Amino acid sequence: MALKEEFEEHAERAKTLPDSTSNENKLILYGLYKQATVGDVNTSRPGMFNMKDRAKWDAWKAVEGKSKEEAMGDYITKVKQLLEA
């Protein structure tokens, strides 16, 4: 299976993660997804009163510089890991 197809399949499977999945893991997935689909951060950091968007932006910024392929691979690995847990 091609990487992009596998990535898209795991993006759908990520929607079925249990509610008990930690916010930290959800943010990791968010950052990897954005890096894989958009590339490096292309927006300014949200203000300090917008905690949710700021955390998401920080998670995306943390994986800045990864290639789209590397981010896709890491995303797939993380989804598999969380589904097995």
Wavefront OBJ file of the C-alpha trace (Angstrom):
o trace
v 0.000 0.000 0.000
v 1.302 3.422 -0.889
v 2.285 5.661 2.028
v -0.369 8.288 1.255
v -3.144 5.675 1.102
v -1.988 4.090 4.363
v -1.805 7.545 5.964
v -5.374 8.359 4.895
v -6.592 4.995 6.206
v -4.947 5.621 9.588
v -6.342 9.163 9.696
v -9.809 7.565 9.494
v -8.876 4.957 12.114
v -7.637 7.737 14.428
v -11.234 8.955 14.645
v -12.066 5.709 16.479
v -9.488 6.175 19.242
v -10.973 5.715 22.714
v -12.109 8.751 24.689
v -9.419 7.877 27.211
v -6.698 8.889 24.724
v -4.661 11.599 26.444
v -4.645 15.171 25.173
v -0.872 14.876 24.846
v -1.242 11.989 22.382
v -4.013 13.796 20.516
v -1.745 16.835 20.158
v 1.103 14.658 18.858
v -1.245 13.240 16.223
v -2.509 16.716 15.353
v 1.008 18.062 14.850
v 2.050 15.114 12.692
v -1.156 15.318 10.642
v -0.685 19.027 9.951
v 2.987 18.512 9.077
v 2.073 15.670 6.710
v -0.750 17.531 4.991
v 0.331 21.192 5.100
v 4.054 21.216 5.822
v 5.822 23.601 8.186
v 3.784 25.996 10.340
v 2.491 28.831 8.180
v 0.544 30.883 10.745
v 1.477 33.014 13.714
v 1.132 31.609 17.225
v -2.324 32.197 18.754
v -2.598 34.557 21.720
v -2.188 33.352 25.283
v -5.922 33.423 25.987
v -6.592 30.932 23.193
v -5.132 27.933 25.043
v -6.546 25.171 22.826
v -5.349 26.622 19.516
v -2.042 27.608 21.093
v -1.441 24.000 22.235
v -2.293 22.718 18.754
v 0.030 25.271 17.155
v 2.838 24.277 19.563
v 2.339 20.578 18.708
v 2.616 21.400 14.996
v 5.660 23.622 15.565
v 7.350 20.764 17.489
v 7.547 18.640 14.325
v 8.537 21.481 11.996
v 11.213 20.466 9.533
v 10.061 16.849 9.117
v 9.380 15.846 5.550
v 5.766 15.085 4.666
v 6.702 11.423 4.175
v 8.431 11.212 7.557
v 5.464 12.882 9.266
v 3.071 10.442 7.562
v 5.164 7.486 8.731
v 5.329 8.795 12.299
v 1.571 9.451 12.288
v 0.805 5.897 11.123
v 3.108 4.464 13.797
v 1.518 6.573 16.548
v -2.050 5.642 15.528
v -1.115 1.932 15.519
v 0.493 2.314 18.939
v -2.575 4.063 20.404
v -5.027 1.552 18.929
v -3.048 -1.349 20.425
v -2.892 0.245 23.890
l 1 2 3 4 5 6 7 8 9 10 11 12 13 14 15 16 17 18 19 20 21 22 23 24 25 26 27 28 29 30 31 32 33 34 35 36 37 38 39 40 41 42 43 44 45 46 47 48 49 50 51 52 53 54 55 56 57 58 59 60 61 62 63 64 65 66 67 68 69 70 71 72 73 74 75 76 77 78 79 80 81 82 83 84 85
